[in-house]
Amino acid sequence: MHQYLSLPILFPVVMGLGLLVVRPARKLARSRYVMVSVVLTSLFALLGIQMAYRYGGDALVCVLVRFSASFSISLRIDGPSMVYGALAAVLWPVVTVYSLEYMEHEGHEDRFFGFWLISFGVVLGIAFAEDFLSLYFFYELLTLSTLPLVMHSMDEKARYAGRKYVLYSLSGAAFAFIGIVFLLNFGTTLDFTYGGVLDPARIAGNETTLLWVFVCAFFGFGVKAAVFPFHGWLPDASVAPTPVSALLHAAAVVKAGAFAVIRLIYYGFGPDFLRGTFAQTIVMAAAAVTIVYGSARALRTPHLKRRLAFSTVSNLSYILFALTLMSPAGLTGALTHMVYHAVIKITLFCCAGSIIVGSGREYVYELEGLGQRMPAVFGCFTVSALALIGLPPLGGFAGKWMIASAAVESLNPLAYAGIGALILSTLLTTLYLMTIVVRAWFPVGELDTAALARLRDPGPRMTVPLAALTVLGTALALASGPLIRFLWAVAHGSL
């Protein structure tokens, strides 16, 4: 049983490498190969999470590679692992069904789905990592495994986006590594320990240095979470195929950055060490600025996918802002928004991809009247847009409410400014999303009726996942009580 956790990580990696080598001749054979691989990986991951929840994380500790008595690449499932791992395991199969039809329009499916499977295993490796060394190993692998997905079309825009993605990601990882080195020297262990690992005897007299190191590590991991001013790679990465964009923004890269920050604050340096220091002020201010900046840029951006990308920049900093409150309530709010944003944003991106494939239109001003011709797509988009805005009882409301409540409880003056940023961002979110909805359903001016008559919703392999994601997001919102109680237990170290 101790080696079970290697299965959801190694199995998709091996299957992905196999697809890159074998390259099935028939489309149906490849589709079955990919779906079976993804579904089995999700089942392995969810079963591991269920066993860890029932028997405790120590029941499934797994060492993949041991370098010495102190250093190894090892796996273990605790509370945050359950949240992030379950998100990936639930969302990946749904988007895979969607991508099987979508990628018929993009080509090079063998290469795409090969790295798609490898990335799935790497994301689960991040989720189930036992310590900072293991987290960093999979964190770097995530950059390498998702790079071919970002550059899939291999045109000039894709190559530029890929170079920018690698430059930002590797530079950020270098700063994050500095934090891990200092945790090794001033901590008792590199294993994730709720409350932090710093040794009071070792840090005496070095507090200021460690606080600056934390700031560097925060922004290092924050690169993948698109914190300002290190967000520039994310909008450019929207040139990737839409299934990639959906997972980049919902369950893979950006959430990996937020997940790493959770580990850094609550399981590394420790909130008690950071609370009330200049380091907390710096990172909280950066998150608040990013919240407003991302929303403002989204409002000004006419390209549909880039608008959603800037929306992700803003919403990821909702999570970062909650984390910088350095409290269990803040962590609860961050985890709540992480869950709801993942489902909502993956739905919005898949809707955007369906619009682009079905109509060939990529800009907001081109969407006039499309709602009546593509009712399934725009119905799902409308529900998800209202959820992201935070209309009760949809999911975005719960996340924002929990974050604002935690900010009030913190009694930090800067946190009150952060609440103002949340309110302003909500207003801007309403403007940049409802502009799309209103144009689609209530067009003004003359329409090209002949062109609109040729448009319709995509096939069931794309519309059924959209409907499933919309239902899932709504169901999670209506069942917010049990979910938030579970996340509260995670945030208080009970799991």
KOLTIKOL-564566 format. One line per field, with one value per residue (C-alpha): x, y, z. Coordinates in nm, 4 decimals, m for minus. Example, Ala and Ser with C-alpha at 12.3 -4.5 7.8 and 13.67 -1.06 7.14 Angstrom:
2
xx (1.2300 1.3670)
yy (m0.4500 m0.1060)
zz (0.7800 0.7140)
END
This chain:
495
xx (0.0000 0.2889 0.3700 0.0096 0.0535 0.3084 0.0291 m0.1647 0.1664 0.3621 0.0722 m0.0306 0.3338 0.4048 0.0841 0.1663 0.5162 0.3649 0.1320 0.4226 0.6099 0.3362 0.1058 m0.2129 m0.3170 m0.6898 m0.8565 m1.0985 m0.8140 m0.6351 m0.9514 m1.0153 m0.6499 m0.6589 m0.9940 m0.9115 m0.5774 m0.7318 m1.0255 m0.8043 m0.5638 m0.8528 m0.9846 m0.6392 m0.6082 m0.9577 m0.9158 m0.5879 m0.7592 m1.0427 m0.8000 m0.5980 m0.9175 m1.0277 m0.6992 m0.4788 m0.2050 0.0669 m0.1029 0.0007 0.3472 0.5444 0.9115 0.9708 1.3448 1.5696 1.8882 1.9930 1.8447 1.7290 1.6449 1.3959 1.1139 0.8236 0.4454 0.1849 m0.1757 m0.2878 m0.5710 m0.4499 m0.3480 m0.7054 m0.8434 m0.5996 m0.5767 m0.9546 m0.9914 m0.7492 m0.8945 m1.2531 m1.1939 m0.9325 m1.1595 m1.4409 m1.2113 m1.0532 m1.3914 m1.4267 m1.0756 m1.1275 m1.3583 m1.1867 m0.8436 m0.9792 m0.9637 m0.6055 m0.4261 m0.1184 m0.3389 m0.0850 0.1665 m0.0996 m0.2553 0.0833 0.1882 m0.1690 m0.1369 0.2136 0.0970 m0.1872 0.0591 0.2857 m0.0031 m0.0984 0.2690 0.2500 m0.0723 0.0615 0.4182 0.5229 0.7861 0.9323 1.1956 0.9343 0.7068 0.9882 1.0769 0.7247 0.6836 0.9725 0.8459 0.5128 0.6805 0.8517 0.5470 0.3052 0.5420 0.4626 0.0924 0.1329 0.3379 0.1152 0.0474 0.4189 0.3447 0.5219 0.2761 0.2943 0.6738 0.6856 0.4359 0.6392 0.9650 0.7961 0.6338 0.9649 1.1535 0.8982 0.8483 1.2138 1.3069 1.0270 1.1266 1.4816 1.3565 1.1299 1.4280 1.6029 1.3207 1.3538 1.7273 1.6669 1.3943 1.6460 1.9018 1.6704 1.3987 1.3659 1.2545 1.1506 0.8375 0.5164 0.4252 0.1121 0.2169 0.5634 0.9022 1.1298 1.3403 1.3218 1.6759 1.8185 1.6279 1.7175 1.8910 1.8083 1.4433 1.4786 1.6775 1.4218 1.1365 1.3060 1.3677 0.9988 0.9075 1.1390 0.9929 0.6368 0.6930 0.8859 0.5924 0.3609 0.4864 0.2740 m0.0124 0.0291 0.0832 0.1631 0.4133 0.5017 0.1730 0.2777 0.3164 m0.0459 m0.2394 0.0132 m0.0286 m0.3919 m0.2696 m0.2631 m0.5570 m0.8576 m0.8470 m0.4927 m0.6011 m0.8874 m0.6620 m0.3810 m0.6292 m0.8299 m0.6501 m0.2904 m0.0341 m0.1945 m0.3496 m0.0116 0.1312 m0.1423 m0.1034 0.2724 0.2073 m0.0221 0.2636 0.5113 0.3064 0.1196 0.3513 0.6905 0.7637 0.4506 0.1782 0.2776 0.6271 0.4981 0.1892 0.2302 0.5651 0.6689 0.6770 0.3042 0.2428 0.4409 0.2754 m0.0754 m0.0350 0.0857 m0.2197 m0.4610 m0.3034 m0.3218 m0.6917 m0.7783 m0.5195 m0.6321 m0.9982 m0.9219 m0.7123 m0.9861 m1.2378 m1.0089 m0.9230 m1.1484 m1.0091 m1.2315 m0.9682 m0.7278 m1.0119 m1.0677 m0.6912 m0.6761 m0.9782 m0.7690 m0.4890 m0.7372 m0.9099 m0.5885 m0.4939 m0.8230 m0.6706 m0.3290 m0.4857 m0.6727 m0.3529 m0.1626 m0.4089 m0.1999 m0.4956 m0.7037 m1.0011 m0.7933 m0.6827 m1.0447 m1.1451 m0.8552 m0.9437 m1.3111 m1.2372 m0.9831 m1.2497 m1.5247 m1.3003 m1.1555 m1.4960 m1.6267 m1.3220 m1.2763 m1.6399 m1.5907 m1.2807 m1.4456 m1.7390 m1.4955 m1.3343 m1.6742 m1.7547 m1.4277 m1.4655 m1.8343 m1.8264 m1.4638 m1.5135 m1.2575 m1.3429 m1.6151 m1.7559 m1.8095 m2.0455 m2.3616 m2.6612 m2.4731 m2.6766 m2.9809 m2.7727 m2.5586 m2.7968 m2.6259 m2.2839 m2.4066 m2.6446 m2.3504 m2.1415 m2.4126 m2.4544 m2.0770 m2.0370 m2.2965 m2.1164 m1.7798 m1.9362 m2.0552 m2.4320 m2.5814 m2.6231 m2.3714 m2.0179 m1.8258 m2.0284 m1.9191 m1.5504 m1.5657 m1.7746 m1.5304 m1.2331 m1.3969 m1.5023 m1.1477 m1.0143 m1.2489 m1.1486 m0.7787 m0.8099 m0.5319 m0.5820 m0.4357 m0.6817 m0.9648 m0.8124 m0.8102 m1.1868 m1.2187 m1.0163 m1.2551 m1.5574 m1.4041 m1.2996 m1.6540 m1.7867 m1.5306 m1.6014 m1.9691 m1.8828 m1.6381 m1.8487 m2.1985 m2.0838 m2.0314 m2.3623 m2.5672 m2.4104 m2.4846 m2.8450 m2.9594 m2.7848 m2.8125 m2.7774 m2.7879 m2.6884 m2.5569 m2.8503 m2.7127 m2.3867 m2.5686 m2.7996 m2.5025 m2.3933 m2.4965 m2.3803 m2.0892 m2.1349 m2.2285 m1.8665 m1.8217 m2.1668 m2.2182 m1.8950 m2.0042 m2.3394 m2.1732 m1.9311 m2.2136 m2.4203 m2.1170 m2.0461 m2.4101 m2.4301 m2.1142 m2.2607 m2.5865 m2.3896 m2.1526 m2.2171 m2.0566 m1.7811 m1.6854 m1.6916 m1.4455 m1.2248 m1.2428 m1.1072 m0.8250 m0.7434 m0.7238 m0.4872 m0.7420 m0.6803)
yy (0.0000 0.2402 0.2455 0.3062 0.6841 0.6350 0.4974 0.8218 0.9972 0.7388 0.5769 0.8850 0.9758 0.6297 0.6323 0.9780 0.8717 0.5630 0.7769 0.9916 0.6800 0.4507 0.7081 0.5083 0.4994 0.5291 0.8272 0.6062 0.3987 0.7138 0.8560 0.5363 0.5185 0.8764 0.8491 0.5194 0.6603 0.9793 0.8075 0.5442 0.8131 1.0067 0.6930 0.6111 0.9668 0.9805 0.6381 0.7542 1.0663 0.8572 0.6210 0.9110 1.0756 0.7502 0.6154 0.9268 1.0525 0.8387 0.5235 0.6097 0.7633 0.6696 0.7314 0.7539 0.8280 0.8438 1.0485 1.0253 0.9837 1.3464 1.4022 1.2159 1.2611 1.1369 1.1522 1.1937 1.3144 1.5724 1.8263 2.0670 1.7651 1.6388 1.9712 2.0294 1.6627 1.6223 1.9340 1.7965 1.4443 1.5634 1.8324 1.6619 1.3846 1.6298 1.8610 1.5599 1.4654 1.8257 1.8287 1.5133 1.7052 2.0409 1.9109 1.7774 2.1422 2.1881 1.8743 1.6936 1.5133 1.2429 1.4986 1.7030 1.4176 1.2670 1.5794 1.6189 1.2866 1.3625 1.6978 1.5251 1.3032 1.5978 1.8048 1.5160 1.4946 1.8578 1.7863 1.4780 1.5972 1.5307 1.8023 2.1114 1.9234 1.6961 1.9934 2.1798 1.8771 1.8418 2.2189 2.2392 1.9376 2.1138 2.3931 2.1442 1.9215 2.2065 2.3985 2.1799 2.2351 2.6131 2.6025 2.3448 2.5354 2.6217 2.9468 3.2707 3.3710 3.0281 3.0225 3.3720 3.2707 2.9573 3.1499 3.3981 3.1188 2.9386 3.2573 3.3654 3.0172 2.9224 3.2645 3.2423 2.8912 3.0116 3.2651 3.0039 2.7721 3.0366 3.0087 2.6293 2.6555 2.8879 2.6605 2.3766 2.5753 2.7439 2.4824 2.1504 1.9637 2.0124 1.8043 2.0031 2.0852 2.2793 2.6003 2.6106 2.4439 2.7283 2.6527 2.9436 2.8740 2.8966 3.2011 3.4216 3.7317 3.6398 3.7348 4.0250 3.8159 3.5385 3.7825 3.9137 3.5571 3.4837 3.7813 3.6507 3.3008 3.4357 3.6211 3.3224 3.0863 3.3772 3.3874 3.0845 3.2440 3.5505 3.8072 4.1593 4.2461 3.8873 3.8112 3.8874 3.5264 3.4326 3.6429 3.5512 3.1818 3.2103 3.1341 2.7703 2.5458 2.6220 2.2950 2.3908 2.7431 2.6002 2.3770 2.6339 2.8774 2.6333 2.3232 2.3156 2.5948 2.8923 2.6773 2.5075 2.8520 2.9252 2.5781 2.6336 2.9636 2.7778 2.5425 2.8302 3.0345 2.7788 2.4781 2.6458 2.9857 2.9750 3.2418 3.3261 3.4237 3.6349 3.8007 4.1708 4.2072 4.4166 4.0941 4.0463 4.4073 4.3703 4.0512 4.1611 4.4902 4.3055 4.0792 4.3711 4.5650 4.2595 4.2113 4.5557 4.5565 4.2239 4.3268 4.6645 4.5043 4.2492 4.5293 4.6971 4.3797 4.3023 3.9537 3.6963 3.4521 3.7281 3.8952 3.5720 3.5441 3.8845 3.7773 3.4861 3.7266 3.9082 3.6044 3.4209 3.7191 3.6836 3.3568 3.5112 3.8000 3.5549 3.3588 3.6741 3.7292 3.4602 3.3088 2.9883 3.1983 3.3384 2.9911 2.8741 3.1622 3.0905 2.7225 2.8077 3.0471 2.8033 2.5345 2.7529 2.9532 2.6334 2.5039 2.8433 2.9481 2.6130 2.6412 2.9949 2.8993 2.5925 2.8124 3.0541 2.7677 2.6486 2.9991 3.0228 2.6781 2.7194 3.0731 3.1623 3.4807 3.5720 3.9296 4.0546 4.2983 4.0063 3.8200 4.0205 3.7891 3.4623 3.3681 3.2716 3.0652 2.8956 2.8765 2.5844 2.7511 3.0954 2.9513 2.7861 3.1015 3.3195 3.1012 3.0829 3.4579 3.5299 3.2833 3.4537 3.7934 3.6529 3.6509 3.4529 3.1606 3.0767 2.9732 3.2973 3.4571 3.2042 3.2514 3.6308 3.6307 3.4025 3.6140 3.9422 3.7957 3.6776 4.0224 4.1874 3.9388 4.0093 4.3720 4.4617 4.8103 4.6970 4.4085 4.6635 4.8215 4.4730 4.4508 4.7705 4.6046 4.3080 4.5377 4.7349 4.4148 4.2777 4.5879 4.5564 4.1834 4.2606 4.5029 4.2840 3.9671 4.1111 4.3036 3.9651 3.8247 4.1288 4.1435 3.7758 3.7707 4.1284 4.2561 4.6159 4.7422 4.5481 4.1816 3.9658 3.7267 3.5108 3.4529 3.3943 3.1394 2.9138 2.9051 2.6471 2.4849 2.2397 1.8633 1.6747 1.5925 1.9666 2.0712 1.7826 1.8643 2.2302 2.1336 1.8943 2.1631 2.4140 2.1654 2.0751 2.4392 2.5025 2.1864 2.2787 2.6243 2.4819 2.2355 2.5017 2.4194 2.0706 2.1841 2.4858 2.2762 2.0374 2.3249 2.4772 2.1498 2.1577 2.5200 2.4424 2.1507 1.8865 1.6926)
zz (0.0000 0.0633 m0.3092 m0.4170 m0.4481 m0.7254 m0.9455 m1.0215 m1.0951 m1.2925 m1.4807 m1.6868 m1.7468 m1.8880 m2.0925 m2.2280 m2.3297 m2.4903 m2.7002 m2.8168 m2.9296 m3.0632 m3.2323 m3.3024 m3.6679 m3.5953 m3.4304 m3.2365 m3.0925 m2.9751 m2.8193 m2.6261 m2.5179 m2.3888 m2.2128 m2.0437 m1.9273 m1.7895 m1.6200 m1.4575 m1.3369 m1.1817 m1.0145 m0.8750 m0.7395 m0.5891 m0.4309 m0.2748 m0.1415 m0.0002 0.1748 0.3165 0.4441 0.6068 0.7455 0.7636 0.5329 0.6936 0.5611 0.2043 0.2345 m0.0763 m0.1619 m0.5370 m0.5257 m0.2183 m0.2497 0.1151 0.4590 0.4476 0.0804 m0.1341 m0.3834 m0.1756 m0.1680 0.1040 0.1065 0.3637 0.3667 0.0945 m0.1162 m0.1017 m0.2254 m0.5112 m0.6080 m0.6177 m0.8332 m1.0908 m1.0781 m1.1307 m1.3931 m1.6119 m1.7500 m1.8306 m2.0248 m2.1951 m2.3434 m2.4634 m2.6092 m2.8169 m3.0492 m3.0120 m3.1118 m3.4413 m3.5512 m3.4279 m3.5514 m3.4124 m3.1609 m3.0725 m2.9527 m2.7765 m2.5831 m2.5007 m2.3117 m2.1846 m2.0009 m1.8753 m1.7377 m1.5526 m1.3676 m1.2877 m1.1467 m0.9200 m0.8190 m0.7030 m0.5168 m0.3391 m0.2725 0.0875 0.1234 m0.0385 m0.2364 m0.3932 m0.4604 m0.6334 m0.8474 m0.9838 m1.0025 m1.2482 m1.4412 m1.4822 m1.6786 m1.9089 m1.9604 m2.0346 m2.2634 m2.5704 m2.4992 m2.4899 m2.8134 m2.9818 m3.3043 m3.3374 m3.5197 m3.4351 m3.1614 m2.9996 m3.0017 m2.8504 m2.5817 m2.5097 m2.4687 m2.2385 m2.0371 m1.9857 m1.8976 m1.6391 m1.4931 m1.4561 m1.3181 m1.0650 m0.9682 m0.9028 m0.6484 m0.4946 m0.4584 m0.2478 0.0018 0.0130 0.0797 0.3741 0.5096 0.4967 0.6948 0.9453 0.9757 1.1492 0.8349 0.4740 0.5304 0.5187 0.8776 0.9617 1.1348 0.9792 1.0173 1.1327 1.4404 1.6905 1.8105 1.4580 1.3361 1.6347 1.4961 1.1336 1.1292 0.8822 0.6363 0.6501 0.5920 0.2757 0.1652 0.2140 m0.0061 m0.2788 m0.2529 m0.2542 m0.5792 m0.7148 m0.6663 m0.7467 m1.1053 m1.1885 m0.9943 m1.2215 m0.9449 m1.0690 m1.2136 m1.3094 m1.4828 m1.8402 m1.9528 m1.8808 m2.1363 m2.4070 m2.3223 m2.4332 m2.7876 m2.6751 m2.7699 m2.5519 m2.3506 m2.2482 m2.1570 m1.9532 m1.7458 m1.7244 m1.5688 m1.3599 m1.2378 m1.3530 m1.3706 m1.1953 m0.9242 m0.8778 m0.8017 m0.5476 m0.3966 m0.3591 m0.1799 0.0620 0.1389 0.1687 0.4161 0.6244 0.6033 0.5645 0.7142 0.9293 0.9628 1.3208 1.2079 0.9164 1.0627 1.1335 0.9535 0.6571 0.4548 0.5067 0.4064 0.0820 m0.0365 0.0683 m0.1158 m0.4272 m0.4185 m0.3739 m0.6605 m0.8854 m0.8064 m0.9431 m1.2203 m1.3672 m1.3691 m1.5266 m1.8009 m1.8651 m1.9177 m2.1710 m2.3644 m2.6651 m2.7380 m2.5691 m2.4418 m2.3382 m2.1467 m1.9573 m1.9046 m1.7351 m1.5334 m1.4087 m1.3140 m1.0907 m0.9437 m0.8588 m0.6467 m0.4590 m0.3411 m0.2747 m0.0838 0.1385 0.1986 0.2993 0.5833 0.7584 0.9421 0.9286 0.8183 0.5339 0.4300 0.4371 0.2094 m0.0248 m0.0558 m0.1076 m0.3913 m0.5361 m0.5700 m0.7103 m0.9402 m1.0880 m1.1963 m1.3084 m1.5083 m1.6788 m1.7947 m1.9246 m2.1212 m2.2704 m2.3733 m2.5349 m2.7255 m2.8439 m2.9656 m3.1561 m3.3142 m3.3923 m3.5281 m3.5958 m3.3928 m3.1261 m3.0283 m2.7974 m3.0532 m3.2951 m3.0613 m3.1390 m3.1622 m3.1124 m2.8058 m3.0114 m3.2541 m2.9870 m2.6884 m2.5115 m2.5156 m2.4145 m2.1567 m1.9817 m2.0283 m1.8728 m1.5634 m1.5136 m1.5678 m1.2983 m1.0703 m1.1213 m1.0537 m0.7213 m0.7589 m0.4674 m0.4317 m0.7083 m0.6221 m0.6637 m0.3858 m0.1243 m0.2016 m0.1934 0.1240 0.3034 0.1950 0.2981 0.6333 0.7002 0.6088 0.8605 1.1314 1.0721 1.1988 0.9542 0.8027 0.4718 0.4670 0.4750 0.1636 0.0172 0.0755 m0.1272 m0.4036 m0.3959 m0.4282 m0.7158 m0.8885 m0.8582 m1.0310 m1.3103 m1.3401 m1.3882 m1.6677 m1.8610 m1.8401 m1.8772 m2.1830 m2.3496 m2.2248 m2.3278 m2.6748 m2.7313 m2.6108 m2.6786 m2.9935 m3.1056 m3.4576 m3.7818 m3.7868 m4.0678 m4.0567 m4.3363 m4.1487 m3.8198 m3.9809 m4.0524 m3.6880 m3.4302 m3.1089 m3.1440 m3.1200 m2.8031 m2.7147 m2.6506 m2.5294 m2.2842 m2.0899 m2.0827 m1.9348 m1.6893 m1.5695 m1.5293 m1.3290 m1.1187 m1.0363 m0.9456 m0.7342 m0.5435 m0.4774 m0.3448 m0.1298 m0.0017 0.3652 0.3724 0.1359 0.3477 0.6656 0.5025 0.3872 0.7376 0.8788 0.6229 0.7068 1.0786 1.0291 1.1230 0.8000)
END
